[in-house]
Amino acid sequence: MKILHLSDIHMGGGFAHGKIDPETGLNTRFQDFVKSLSRAIDRALAEPVDLVLFGGDAFPDATPAPYIQQAFALQFYRLVDANIPTVLLVGNHDQHSQGQGGASLSIYRSLGVPGTIVGDTIETHVINTRSGAIQIITLPWLNRSTLLTREIAENLSMLEVNQLLLDKLQPRLEGEIRKLNPDVPTIVLAHLMADNATLGAEKFLAVGRGFTIPLSFLTRSCFDYVALGHVHRHQNLNKTNDPAVVYPGSIERVDFSEEKEDKGFVLVTIEPTVQPASKSFETTWEFCPLEVRTFRTIKIDISASEQPQLDILAAIAKVDINDVVVRLIYQLNPQQVELISTSGIHEALSAAHHYTIQAELISQLSQPRLPELGCSVGDPMVALSTYLDNRPDLKDIATAMIAAANELLSGDNLGARSSNRVLLDLESSSDILAVDADDKLENIERDKADNKTKSKTAAGQLTLL
């Protein structure tokens, strides 16, 4: 039996790194995402596979524009035409902000699309394929509200809430395991944050507050393969492959944090073992990379240069930027600002598919106000991220600040205690932190004082457009 496992399509994301195609009127990055999904479906049809498993996060949010939904549906309907069953799992980006339902995917169930299962509950599905039956346990993205009431979690610390969630989840999962037929292969399809996964851009794209699942929940001998979604970097969390616990990663680069990551999908093969054997089925899998658009960062320190403009142009000339998404970062001192010709830099970068120019001003003065944080910035998380990128003195608490901001914006105070204590549930980390706000503020002020005495320079940032 052959299975194609893909995840984290995020159709409609990444527009900031594209431009408008004059022939279609569409953002070129949207076209890139459609092309990558199309190539994955091409492979499913060419094999052909017996089943396609999608691990969640179809779109950046639960209410994508109609033309984006249509592009997604057209690709998956190719599987319907080929009589290849598909399971669409609900991820955190597919849910409403309240964490209920899979708004962007539930329509496939409402329309009764043949051979298509929407996994928005913990449930075991027995699917009959051309190569026989298979059992799929769906484990969609779980929020606190999925398993707990607000009253139960009241006055509990975040650590206690997380443990209570795991205590609630375990019997639910055990209940599904008891239903399994040992003579039929079993796959767990889950959208979650495993406790030892290496993170990518998803830590900045958090939508909905979930919790971390221990790997021991997934490495069960009754499972023949564990198909995960949520983490954008491809990885296998169980090197013994008994069972393989695999994130295929996203199919396209979302931002520069994924600059060096391969993108693609996974082909899985499950075959009966030759008896006698410890397991009834043998599973093999391979990662299939997709050709996706290149992201490239060019970074240069010209603060000590006598010819800064020429050094910037030389750094650009050394790199192939043709049709590439480029980020140019250069560091300069205040005396060099007038020596930089932005028009010359724009011309040198004109062959790129899209580019941004980021000048970091090294100054002995206090940091200048950041132009990026003007009135045009509508997303507070983008503003905070930009601010933290320009505050190296806050590096140690940057992750905690992002998590706290996510918590404030979510409006979900479940498990919170008193106002003088900030409880941070980090979706992007296995750690769950309880940070005393008063102590943290004192530490920040102390760090600021230490930084002033230890260093005569501070890094600022200018964006030149």
C-alpha positions as a Markdown table, in Angstrom:
| # | Residue | x | y | z |
|---|---|---|---|---|
| 1 | Met | 0.0 | 0.0 | 0.0 |
| 2 | Lys | 1.4 | 3.4 | -1.0 |
| 3 | Ile | 0.4 | 6.6 | 0.8 |
| 4 | Leu | 1.4 | 10.2 | 0.1 |
| 5 | His | 1.8 | 12.3 | 3.3 |
| 6 | Leu | 1.9 | 16.1 | 3.0 |
| 7 | Ser | 1.1 | 19.0 | 5.4 |
| 8 | Asp | 1.1 | 22.7 | 6.1 |
| 9 | Ile | 0.2 | 24.0 | 2.6 |
| 10 | His | -0.7 | 27.5 | 3.9 |
| 11 | Met | -2.3 | 28.3 | 0.5 |
| 12 | Gly | -2.6 | 32.1 | 0.4 |
| 13 | Gly | 0.4 | 32.8 | 2.7 |
| 14 | Gly | 3.7 | 34.5 | 1.9 |
| 15 | Phe | 2.3 | 37.3 | -0.2 |
| 16 | Ala | 4.8 | 39.8 | 1.3 |
| 17 | His | 7.5 | 38.0 | -0.7 |
| 18 | Gly | 5.8 | 38.2 | -4.0 |
| 19 | Lys | 4.5 | 40.6 | -6.6 |
| 20 | Ile | 1.4 | 40.9 | -8.8 |
| 21 | Asp | 1.5 | 38.9 | -12.0 |
| 22 | Pro | 0.3 | 41.4 | -14.7 |
| 23 | Glu | -1.2 | 38.6 | -16.8 |
| 24 | Thr | -3.3 | 37.0 | -14.0 |
| 25 | Gly | -3.6 | 39.7 | -11.4 |
| 26 | Leu | -2.5 | 37.1 | -8.8 |
| 27 | Asn | 0.3 | 37.3 | -6.3 |
| 28 | Thr | 3.3 | 35.3 | -7.6 |
| 29 | Arg | 3.8 | 33.6 | -4.3 |
| 30 | Phe | 0.2 | 32.4 | -4.4 |
| 31 | Gln | 1.1 | 30.9 | -7.8 |
| 32 | Asp | 4.2 | 29.3 | -6.3 |
| 33 | Phe | 2.1 | 27.6 | -3.6 |
| 34 | Val | -0.4 | 26.3 | -6.1 |
| 35 | Lys | 2.5 | 24.9 | -8.3 |
| 36 | Ser | 4.0 | 23.1 | -5.3 |
| 37 | Leu | 0.7 | 21.5 | -4.4 |
| 38 | Ser | 0.1 | 20.6 | -8.0 |
| 39 | Arg | 3.4 | 18.8 | -8.2 |
| 40 | Ala | 2.7 | 16.8 | -5.0 |
| 41 | Ile | -0.7 | 15.7 | -6.5 |
| 42 | Asp | 1.0 | 14.9 | -9.8 |
| 43 | Arg | 3.2 | 12.4 | -7.9 |
| 44 | Ala | 0.2 | 10.9 | -6.1 |
| 45 | Leu | -1.4 | 10.3 | -9.5 |
| 46 | Ala | 1.7 | 9.1 | -11.2 |
| 47 | Glu | 2.6 | 6.4 | -8.6 |
| 48 | Pro | -0.4 | 6.0 | -8.2 |
| 49 | Val | -0.8 | 6.0 | -4.4 |
| 50 | Asp | -3.7 | 4.3 | -2.5 |
| 51 | Leu | -4.3 | 7.1 | -0.1 |
| 52 | Val | -3.4 | 10.7 | 0.6 |
| 53 | Leu | -3.0 | 12.1 | 4.1 |
| 54 | Phe | -3.0 | 15.8 | 4.7 |
| 55 | Gly | -1.6 | 16.8 | 8.1 |
| 56 | Gly | -3.4 | 20.2 | 8.5 |
| 57 | Asp | -3.0 | 23.9 | 8.0 |
| 58 | Ala | -4.5 | 24.3 | 4.5 |
| 59 | Phe | -4.6 | 28.1 | 4.7 |
| 60 | Pro | -3.2 | 30.8 | 6.8 |
| 61 | Asp | -6.5 | 31.2 | 8.6 |
| 62 | Ala | -10.0 | 29.7 | 8.8 |
| 63 | Thr | -11.6 | 32.0 | 6.3 |
| 64 | Pro | -9.5 | 32.2 | 3.2 |
| 65 | Ala | -10.6 | 34.2 | 0.1 |
| 66 | Pro | -12.9 | 32.2 | -2.3 |
| 67 | Tyr | -10.3 | 32.2 | -5.1 |
| 68 | Ile | -7.7 | 30.6 | -2.6 |
| 69 | Gln | -10.2 | 28.0 | -1.5 |
| 70 | Gln | -11.0 | 27.2 | -5.1 |
| 71 | Ala | -7.3 | 26.7 | -6.0 |
| 72 | Phe | -6.9 | 24.3 | -3.1 |
| 73 | Ala | -10.1 | 22.4 | -4.0 |
| 74 | Leu | -9.2 | 22.0 | -7.6 |
| 75 | Gln | -6.0 | 20.2 | -6.8 |
| 76 | Phe | -7.6 | 17.8 | -4.3 |
| 77 | Tyr | -10.5 | 17.1 | -6.6 |
| 78 | Arg | -8.0 | 15.6 | -9.0 |
| 79 | Leu | -7.7 | 12.8 | -6.3 |
| 80 | Val | -11.5 | 12.4 | -6.3 |
| 81 | Asp | -11.5 | 11.9 | -10.1 |
| 82 | Ala | -8.7 | 9.3 | -9.7 |
| 83 | Asn | -10.7 | 7.5 | -6.9 |
| 84 | Ile | -7.8 | 8.1 | -4.4 |
| 85 | Pro | -9.3 | 8.5 | -0.9 |
| 86 | Thr | -8.0 | 11.5 | 1.1 |
| 87 | Val | -8.0 | 12.5 | 4.7 |
| 88 | Leu | -7.9 | 16.3 | 5.4 |
| 89 | Leu | -6.9 | 16.9 | 9.0 |
| 90 | Val | -7.8 | 20.1 | 10.8 |
| 91 | Gly | -4.8 | 22.2 | 12.0 |
| 92 | Asn | -4.6 | 25.2 | 14.2 |
| 93 | His | -4.8 | 27.6 | 11.2 |
| 94 | Asp | -7.9 | 25.8 | 10.0 |
| 95 | Gln | -9.8 | 26.6 | 13.2 |
| 96 | His | -11.7 | 29.7 | 14.2 |
| 97 | Ser | -9.9 | 31.9 | 16.7 |
| 98 | Gln | -12.0 | 30.3 | 19.5 |
| 99 | Gly | -10.5 | 27.0 | 18.6 |
| 100 | Gln | -13.7 | 25.3 | 17.5 |
| 101 | Gly | -14.2 | 23.4 | 14.2 |
| 102 | Gly | -12.4 | 23.4 | 11.0 |
| 103 | Ala | -14.2 | 26.2 | 9.2 |
| 104 | Ser | -12.0 | 26.1 | 6.0 |
| 105 | Leu | -12.2 | 22.3 | 5.6 |
| 106 | Ser | -15.6 | 21.3 | 7.0 |
| 107 | Ile | -17.3 | 22.2 | 3.7 |
| 108 | Tyr | -15.9 | 19.1 | 2.2 |
| 109 | Arg | -17.9 | 17.0 | 4.6 |
| 110 | Ser | -21.0 | 19.2 | 4.1 |
| 111 | Leu | -20.8 | 18.7 | 0.4 |
| 112 | Gly | -20.2 | 15.0 | 0.7 |
| 113 | Val | -17.1 | 15.0 | -1.5 |
| 114 | Pro | -16.6 | 11.3 | -2.5 |
| 115 | Gly | -13.7 | 9.6 | -0.8 |
| 116 | Thr | -12.8 | 12.6 | 1.4 |
| 117 | Ile | -12.7 | 12.5 | 5.2 |
| 118 | Val | -12.4 | 15.6 | 7.3 |
| 119 | Gly | -10.5 | 14.8 | 10.5 |
| 120 | Asp | -11.8 | 17.3 | 13.1 |
| 121 | Thr | -12.3 | 14.9 | 16.0 |
| 122 | Ile | -10.3 | 12.2 | 17.7 |
| 123 | Glu | -11.6 | 9.2 | 15.8 |
| 124 | Thr | -10.6 | 6.0 | 14.0 |
| 125 | His | -11.5 | 5.8 | 10.3 |
| 126 | Val | -11.4 | 2.5 | 8.5 |
| 127 | Ile | -10.7 | 3.2 | 4.8 |
| 128 | Asn | -10.9 | 0.7 | 2.0 |
| 129 | Thr | -8.3 | 1.4 | -0.6 |
| 130 | Arg | -7.3 | -0.5 | -3.8 |
| 131 | Ser | -4.7 | -2.3 | -1.9 |
| 132 | Gly | -6.8 | -3.2 | 1.1 |
| 133 | Ala | -8.1 | -1.7 | 4.3 |
| 134 | Ile | -6.2 | 0.7 | 6.6 |
| 135 | Gln | -7.0 | 2.3 | 9.9 |
| 136 | Ile | -6.4 | 6.1 | 10.4 |
| 137 | Ile | -6.6 | 7.6 | 13.8 |
| 138 | Thr | -7.2 | 11.4 | 13.4 |
| 139 | Leu | -5.9 | 13.7 | 16.1 |
| 140 | Pro | -6.6 | 17.3 | 15.0 |
| 141 | Trp | -5.1 | 20.4 | 16.7 |
| 142 | Leu | -6.3 | 20.4 | 20.3 |
| 143 | Asn | -6.9 | 23.5 | 22.3 |
| 144 | Arg | -7.6 | 23.6 | 26.0 |
| 145 | Ser | -11.2 | 24.3 | 25.3 |
| 146 | Thr | -11.4 | 21.0 | 23.3 |
| 147 | Leu | -10.8 | 18.9 | 26.4 |
| 148 | Leu | -11.4 | 21.2 | 29.4 |
| 149 | Thr | -14.0 | 23.5 | 30.6 |
| 150 | Arg | -13.0 | 26.9 | 31.9 |
| 151 | Glu | -14.2 | 26.0 | 35.4 |
| 152 | Ile | -12.0 | 22.9 | 35.6 |
| 153 | Ala | -8.9 | 24.9 | 34.7 |
| 154 | Glu | -9.6 | 27.9 | 36.9 |
| 155 | Asn | -6.8 | 28.8 | 39.3 |
| 156 | Leu | -4.4 | 26.2 | 37.8 |
| 157 | Ser | -0.9 | 27.1 | 36.7 |
| 158 | Met | 0.0 | 26.6 | 33.1 |
| 159 | Leu | 2.0 | 23.5 | 34.0 |
| 160 | Glu | -0.9 | 22.0 | 35.8 |
| 161 | Val | -3.3 | 22.8 | 32.9 |
| 162 | Asn | -0.9 | 21.1 | 30.4 |
| 163 | Gln | -0.7 | 18.0 | 32.6 |
| 164 | Leu | -4.5 | 17.9 | 33.0 |
| 165 | Leu | -4.9 | 18.1 | 29.2 |
| 166 | Leu | -2.5 | 15.2 | 28.7 |
| 167 | Asp | -4.4 | 13.2 | 31.4 |
| 168 | Lys | -7.6 | 13.9 | 29.4 |
| 169 | Leu | -6.1 | 13.0 | 26.1 |
| 170 | Gln | -4.5 | 9.8 | 27.1 |
| 171 | Pro | -7.7 | 7.8 | 27.8 |
| 172 | Arg | -9.3 | 9.2 | 24.6 |
| 173 | Leu | -6.3 | 7.9 | 22.6 |
| 174 | Glu | -6.3 | 4.6 | 24.5 |
| 175 | Gly | -10.0 | 4.2 | 23.7 |
| 176 | Glu | -9.2 | 4.4 | 20.0 |
| 177 | Ile | -6.3 | 2.0 | 20.3 |
| 178 | Arg | -8.6 | -0.6 | 21.8 |
| 179 | Lys | -10.8 | -0.5 | 18.7 |
| 180 | Leu | -8.0 | -1.3 | 16.4 |
| 181 | Asn | -7.9 | -4.5 | 14.3 |
| 182 | Pro | -4.3 | -5.9 | 14.6 |
| 183 | Asp | -4.7 | -7.5 | 11.1 |
| 184 | Val | -5.1 | -4.1 | 9.5 |
| 185 | Pro | -2.3 | -1.5 | 9.3 |
| 186 | Thr | -2.7 | 1.6 | 11.4 |
| 187 | Ile | -1.6 | 5.2 | 10.9 |
| 188 | Val | -2.0 | 8.1 | 13.3 |
| 189 | Leu | -2.6 | 11.4 | 11.5 |
| 190 | Ala | -2.0 | 14.2 | 14.0 |
| 191 | His | -1.5 | 18.0 | 13.9 |
| 192 | Leu | 0.5 | 18.7 | 17.1 |
| 193 | Met | 3.7 | 20.0 | 18.7 |
| 194 | Ala | 5.8 | 17.0 | 19.8 |
| 195 | Asp | 8.1 | 17.6 | 22.7 |
| 196 | Asn | 11.4 | 17.1 | 20.9 |
| 197 | Ala | 10.6 | 18.6 | 17.4 |
| 198 | Thr | 12.9 | 21.2 | 15.9 |
| 199 | Leu | 10.9 | 24.3 | 15.1 |
| 200 | Gly | 10.6 | 26.5 | 12.0 |
| 201 | Ala | 8.4 | 29.5 | 11.1 |
| 202 | Glu | 5.4 | 28.0 | 12.9 |
| 203 | Lys | 6.6 | 29.5 | 16.2 |
| 204 | Phe | 5.8 | 32.9 | 14.7 |
| 205 | Leu | 2.6 | 31.9 | 13.0 |
| 206 | Ala | 0.9 | 30.6 | 16.1 |
| 207 | Val | -2.9 | 30.5 | 15.8 |
| 208 | Gly | -4.7 | 29.0 | 18.7 |
| 209 | Arg | -3.1 | 27.8 | 21.9 |
| 210 | Gly | -2.3 | 24.2 | 22.0 |
| 211 | Phe | 0.0 | 22.1 | 24.2 |
| 212 | Thr | 3.0 | 19.8 | 23.7 |
| 213 | Ile | 2.5 | 16.1 | 23.3 |
| 214 | Pro | 5.2 | 13.7 | 24.7 |
| 215 | Leu | 6.8 | 11.5 | 22.0 |
| 216 | Ser | 5.9 | 8.5 | 24.1 |
| 217 | Phe | 2.2 | 9.1 | 23.2 |
| 218 | Leu | 3.1 | 8.3 | 19.6 |
| 219 | Thr | 5.7 | 5.6 | 19.7 |
| 220 | Arg | 3.4 | 2.7 | 20.2 |
| 221 | Ser | 4.0 | -0.7 | 18.7 |
| 222 | Cys | 0.4 | -0.8 | 17.4 |
| 223 | Phe | 1.1 | 2.1 | 15.1 |
| 224 | Asp | 2.7 | 1.4 | 11.7 |
| 225 | Tyr | 3.4 | 5.1 | 10.9 |
| 226 | Val | 2.7 | 8.4 | 12.6 |
| 227 | Ala | 2.0 | 11.2 | 10.1 |
| 228 | Leu | 2.4 | 14.6 | 11.7 |
| 229 | Gly | 1.6 | 18.2 | 10.7 |
| 230 | His | 2.3 | 21.6 | 12.2 |
| 231 | Val | 6.1 | 21.8 | 12.3 |
| 232 | His | 7.4 | 23.2 | 9.0 |
| 233 | Arg | 10.8 | 21.5 | 9.0 |
| 234 | His | 10.9 | 18.0 | 7.7 |
| 235 | Gln | 12.1 | 15.5 | 10.4 |
| 236 | Asn | 11.7 | 12.0 | 11.8 |
| 237 | Leu | 11.4 | 12.1 | 15.6 |
| 238 | Asn | 11.9 | 8.4 | 16.1 |
| 239 | Lys | 15.1 | 7.2 | 14.6 |
| 240 | Thr | 14.3 | 3.5 | 15.3 |
| 241 | Asn | 11.4 | 3.9 | 12.8 |
| 242 | Asp | 9.2 | 1.7 | 15.1 |
| 243 | Pro | 7.1 | 3.5 | 14.2 |
| 244 | Ala | 8.5 | 6.4 | 12.2 |
| 245 | Val | 7.1 | 9.7 | 13.6 |
| 246 | Val | 7.4 | 12.1 | 10.6 |
| 247 | Tyr | 6.8 | 15.7 | 9.9 |
| 248 | Pro | 6.9 | 16.2 | 6.1 |
| 249 | Gly | 7.3 | 19.9 | 6.7 |
| 250 | Ser | 5.6 | 22.6 | 4.7 |
| 251 | Ile | 5.5 | 22.4 | 0.9 |
| 252 | Glu | 6.7 | 26.0 | 0.4 |
| 253 | Arg | 8.9 | 28.5 | 2.3 |
| 254 | Val | 6.8 | 30.8 | 4.3 |
| 255 | Asp | 9.5 | 33.3 | 5.3 |
| 256 | Phe | 13.3 | 33.6 | 5.7 |
| 257 | Ser | 13.3 | 31.4 | 8.8 |
| 258 | Glu | 12.9 | 28.5 | 6.4 |
| 259 | Glu | 15.6 | 29.8 | 4.0 |
| 260 | Lys | 17.8 | 26.7 | 4.3 |
| 261 | Glu | 15.1 | 24.1 | 4.7 |
| 262 | Asp | 14.1 | 21.5 | 2.0 |
| 263 | Lys | 10.4 | 21.4 | 1.2 |
| 264 | Gly | 8.4 | 18.5 | 0.0 |
| 265 | Phe | 6.3 | 15.5 | 1.0 |
| 266 | Val | 6.7 | 11.9 | 2.1 |
| 267 | Leu | 5.9 | 8.7 | 0.3 |
| 268 | Val | 5.0 | 5.8 | 2.6 |
| 269 | Thr | 4.9 | 2.1 | 1.7 |
| 270 | Ile | 3.2 | -0.4 | 4.1 |
| 271 | Glu | 3.6 | -4.1 | 3.3 |
| 272 | Pro | 2.7 | -7.3 | 5.2 |
| 273 | Thr | 5.8 | -8.8 | 6.9 |
| 274 | Val | 7.0 | -12.3 | 6.3 |
| 275 | Gln | 5.9 | -14.4 | 9.2 |
| 276 | Pro | 7.1 | -15.1 | 11.8 |
| 277 | Ala | 7.8 | -11.4 | 12.8 |
| 278 | Ser | 7.3 | -9.1 | 15.7 |
| 279 | Lys | 4.9 | -6.9 | 13.7 |
| 280 | Ser | 2.3 | -7.7 | 11.1 |
| 281 | Phe | 3.4 | -4.9 | 8.7 |
| 282 | Glu | 6.6 | -3.3 | 7.6 |
| 283 | Thr | 6.7 | 0.4 | 6.8 |
| 284 | Thr | 9.3 | 2.2 | 4.7 |
| 285 | Trp | 9.2 | 5.9 | 3.7 |
| 286 | Glu | 11.1 | 8.5 | 1.7 |
| 287 | Phe | 11.1 | 12.3 | 1.7 |
| 288 | Cys | 10.5 | 13.7 | -1.8 |
| 289 | Pro | 11.8 | 17.2 | -2.1 |
| 290 | Leu | 9.9 | 19.8 | -4.2 |
| 291 | Glu | 11.6 | 22.4 | -6.4 |
| 292 | Val | 10.5 | 25.6 | -4.6 |
| 293 | Arg | 11.5 | 29.2 | -5.0 |
| 294 | Thr | 14.9 | 30.1 | -3.4 |
| 295 | Phe | 15.1 | 32.5 | -0.5 |
| 296 | Arg | 18.6 | 34.1 | 0.0 |
| 297 | Thr | 20.0 | 36.5 | 2.6 |
| 298 | Ile | 22.9 | 38.7 | 1.8 |
| 299 | Lys | 24.4 | 40.2 | 4.9 |
| 300 | Ile | 27.4 | 42.4 | 5.1 |
| 301 | Asp | 29.1 | 44.7 | 7.7 |
| 302 | Ile | 30.4 | 47.8 | 6.0 |
| 303 | Ser | 30.8 | 49.9 | 9.1 |
| 304 | Ala | 34.6 | 50.0 | 8.8 |
| 305 | Ser | 34.6 | 50.3 | 5.0 |
| 306 | Glu | 36.0 | 53.3 | 3.1 |
| 307 | Gln | 33.9 | 52.4 | 0.1 |
| 308 | Pro | 30.6 | 51.1 | 1.5 |
| 309 | Gln | 28.6 | 51.5 | -1.7 |
| 310 | Leu | 31.0 | 49.4 | -3.7 |
| 311 | Asp | 31.2 | 46.8 | -1.0 |
| 312 | Ile | 27.5 | 46.4 | -1.0 |
| 313 | Leu | 27.3 | 46.1 | -4.7 |
| 314 | Ala | 30.2 | 43.6 | -4.7 |
| 315 | Ala | 28.4 | 41.4 | -2.1 |
| 316 | Ile | 25.3 | 41.4 | -4.3 |
| 317 | Ala | 27.3 | 40.5 | -7.4 |
| 318 | Lys | 28.7 | 37.4 | -5.7 |
| 319 | Val | 25.3 | 35.8 | -5.4 |
| 320 | Asp | 22.9 | 34.4 | -8.0 |
| 321 | Ile | 19.7 | 36.4 | -7.3 |
| 322 | Asn | 17.9 | 35.7 | -10.6 |
| 323 | Asp | 14.2 | 35.1 | -9.8 |
| 324 | Val | 15.2 | 34.6 | -6.1 |
| 325 | Val | 13.5 | 36.2 | -3.0 |
| 326 | Val | 16.3 | 38.2 | -1.6 |
| 327 | Arg | 16.9 | 39.9 | 1.8 |
| 328 | Leu | 19.8 | 42.4 | 1.9 |
| 329 | Ile | 21.1 | 43.3 | 5.3 |
| 330 | Tyr | 23.9 | 45.7 | 5.7 |
| 331 | Gln | 25.4 | 47.3 | 8.8 |
| 332 | Leu | 26.8 | 50.8 | 8.6 |
| 333 | Asn | 27.8 | 53.7 | 10.9 |
| 334 | Pro | 26.1 | 57.1 | 10.9 |
| 335 | Gln | 28.8 | 58.8 | 9.0 |
| 336 | Gln | 28.3 | 56.4 | 6.0 |
| 337 | Val | 24.5 | 57.1 | 5.5 |
| 338 | Glu | 25.1 | 59.8 | 3.0 |
| 339 | Leu | 27.6 | 57.6 | 1.1 |
| 340 | Ile | 24.9 | 55.0 | 0.2 |
| 341 | Ser | 23.0 | 55.3 | -3.0 |
| 342 | Thr | 19.7 | 53.4 | -2.6 |
| 343 | Ser | 19.0 | 53.7 | -6.3 |
| 344 | Gly | 22.2 | 51.9 | -7.1 |
| 345 | Ile | 21.2 | 49.1 | -4.7 |
| 346 | His | 17.8 | 48.8 | -6.2 |
| 347 | Glu | 19.2 | 48.5 | -9.6 |
| 348 | Ala | 21.7 | 45.8 | -8.5 |
| 349 | Leu | 18.8 | 43.8 | -7.0 |
| 350 | Ser | 16.4 | 44.2 | -9.9 |
| 351 | Ala | 17.0 | 40.7 | -11.2 |
| 352 | Ala | 15.5 | 39.2 | -8.0 |
| 353 | His | 12.0 | 38.0 | -7.9 |
| 354 | His | 11.4 | 40.1 | -4.8 |
| 355 | Tyr | 13.7 | 41.8 | -2.4 |
| 356 | Thr | 13.9 | 43.8 | 0.8 |
| 357 | Ile | 16.7 | 46.1 | 1.9 |
| 358 | Gln | 17.4 | 46.4 | 5.6 |
| 359 | Ala | 20.0 | 48.8 | 6.8 |
| 360 | Glu | 21.2 | 48.4 | 10.4 |
| 361 | Leu | 22.7 | 51.6 | 11.8 |
| 362 | Ile | 25.5 | 51.0 | 14.3 |
| 363 | Ser | 25.5 | 54.0 | 16.6 |
| 364 | Gln | 26.9 | 55.2 | 19.9 |
| 365 | Leu | 23.6 | 57.0 | 20.5 |
| 366 | Ser | 20.4 | 55.5 | 21.6 |
| 367 | Gln | 18.6 | 53.5 | 18.9 |
| 368 | Pro | 16.6 | 55.5 | 16.4 |
| 369 | Arg | 12.9 | 55.1 | 16.0 |
| 370 | Leu | 12.2 | 52.2 | 13.6 |
| 371 | Pro | 10.6 | 53.3 | 10.3 |
| 372 | Glu | 9.0 | 49.9 | 10.0 |
| 373 | Leu | 6.8 | 50.7 | 13.0 |
| 374 | Gly | 5.0 | 53.5 | 11.4 |
| 375 | Cys | 1.2 | 53.9 | 11.0 |
| 376 | Ser | 1.1 | 51.4 | 8.1 |
| 377 | Val | 1.8 | 48.4 | 10.3 |
| 378 | Gly | -1.5 | 46.9 | 11.1 |
| 379 | Asp | -0.5 | 43.6 | 12.7 |
| 380 | Pro | 0.7 | 44.1 | 16.3 |
| 381 | Met | 2.7 | 40.7 | 16.1 |
| 382 | Val | 4.6 | 42.0 | 13.1 |
| 383 | Ala | 5.3 | 45.2 | 14.9 |
| 384 | Leu | 6.5 | 43.4 | 18.0 |
| 385 | Ser | 8.7 | 41.0 | 16.0 |
| 386 | Thr | 10.3 | 44.0 | 14.1 |
| 387 | Tyr | 10.9 | 45.8 | 17.4 |
| 388 | Leu | 12.5 | 42.7 | 19.0 |
| 389 | Asp | 14.7 | 42.2 | 15.9 |
| 390 | Asn | 16.2 | 45.6 | 16.7 |
| 391 | Arg | 16.7 | 45.1 | 20.4 |
| 392 | Pro | 19.6 | 42.7 | 20.9 |
| 393 | Asp | 19.5 | 43.5 | 24.6 |
| 394 | Leu | 16.1 | 41.8 | 24.9 |
| 395 | Lys | 17.2 | 38.7 | 23.1 |
| 396 | Asp | 16.9 | 36.5 | 26.2 |
| 397 | Ile | 13.3 | 37.3 | 26.8 |
| 398 | Ala | 12.2 | 37.8 | 23.1 |
| 399 | Thr | 10.5 | 34.4 | 22.9 |
| 400 | Ala | 8.6 | 35.0 | 26.2 |
| 401 | Met | 7.4 | 38.4 | 25.0 |
| 402 | Ile | 6.1 | 36.9 | 21.7 |
| 403 | Ala | 4.3 | 34.2 | 23.7 |
| 404 | Ala | 2.8 | 36.8 | 26.1 |
| 405 | Ala | 1.6 | 38.9 | 23.2 |
| 406 | Asn | 0.0 | 35.8 | 21.6 |
| 407 | Glu | -1.8 | 35.1 | 24.9 |
| 408 | Leu | -3.0 | 38.7 | 25.2 |
| 409 | Leu | -4.3 | 38.8 | 21.6 |
| 410 | Ser | -6.0 | 35.4 | 21.9 |
| 411 | Gly | -8.2 | 36.7 | 24.7 |
| 412 | Asp | -8.1 | 33.3 | 26.3 |
| 413 | Asn | -7.4 | 33.6 | 30.0 |
| 414 | Leu | -8.0 | 29.9 | 30.8 |
| 415 | Gly | -5.7 | 28.8 | 33.5 |
| 416 | Ala | -4.6 | 32.3 | 34.4 |
| 417 | Arg | -4.1 | 33.2 | 38.0 |
| 418 | Ser | -3.7 | 36.7 | 39.2 |
| 419 | Ser | -2.8 | 39.9 | 37.3 |
| 420 | Asn | 0.7 | 40.1 | 38.8 |
| 421 | Arg | 1.7 | 36.8 | 37.2 |
| 422 | Val | 2.0 | 36.2 | 33.5 |
| 423 | Leu | 1.6 | 32.6 | 32.5 |
| 424 | Leu | 3.1 | 31.8 | 29.1 |
| 425 | Asp | 2.1 | 28.7 | 27.2 |
| 426 | Leu | 4.7 | 28.4 | 24.4 |
| 427 | Glu | 3.3 | 26.5 | 21.4 |
| 428 | Ser | 6.7 | 26.7 | 19.8 |
| 429 | Ser | 8.6 | 25.1 | 22.7 |
| 430 | Ser | 8.4 | 22.1 | 24.9 |
| 431 | Asp | 8.9 | 24.4 | 27.9 |
| 432 | Ile | 6.0 | 25.9 | 29.8 |
| 433 | Leu | 7.1 | 29.0 | 31.6 |
| 434 | Ala | 5.6 | 30.8 | 34.5 |
| 435 | Val | 7.2 | 34.2 | 34.6 |
| 436 | Asp | 6.8 | 36.6 | 37.5 |
| 437 | Ala | 6.0 | 39.9 | 35.8 |
| 438 | Asp | 7.4 | 42.1 | 38.6 |
| 439 | Asp | 10.7 | 40.2 | 38.7 |
| 440 | Lys | 11.0 | 40.2 | 34.9 |
| 441 | Leu | 10.6 | 43.9 | 34.8 |
| 442 | Glu | 13.3 | 44.4 | 37.4 |
| 443 | Asn | 15.6 | 42.1 | 35.4 |
| 444 | Ile | 14.9 | 44.0 | 32.2 |
| 445 | Glu | 15.8 | 47.3 | 33.9 |
| 446 | Arg | 18.9 | 45.8 | 35.4 |
| 447 | Asp | 19.9 | 44.3 | 32.0 |
| 448 | Lys | 19.5 | 47.7 | 30.4 |
| 449 | Ala | 21.8 | 49.3 | 33.0 |
| 450 | Asp | 24.4 | 46.6 | 32.5 |
| 451 | Asn | 24.3 | 47.0 | 28.7 |
| 452 | Lys | 25.0 | 50.7 | 29.0 |
| 453 | Thr | 28.1 | 50.1 | 31.0 |
| 454 | Lys | 29.4 | 47.1 | 29.1 |
| 455 | Ser | 29.0 | 48.5 | 25.6 |
| 456 | Lys | 29.5 | 51.8 | 24.0 |
| 457 | Thr | 27.5 | 50.9 | 20.9 |
| 458 | Ala | 23.9 | 49.8 | 20.3 |
| 459 | Ala | 22.4 | 48.4 | 17.1 |
| 460 | Gly | 19.6 | 50.2 | 15.4 |
| 461 | Gln | 17.9 | 49.6 | 12.1 |
| 462 | Leu | 16.8 | 51.6 | 9.1 |
| 463 | Thr | 14.7 | 50.2 | 6.3 |
| 464 | Leu | 15.5 | 51.9 | 3.0 |
| 465 | Leu | 12.8 | 51.7 | 0.4 |
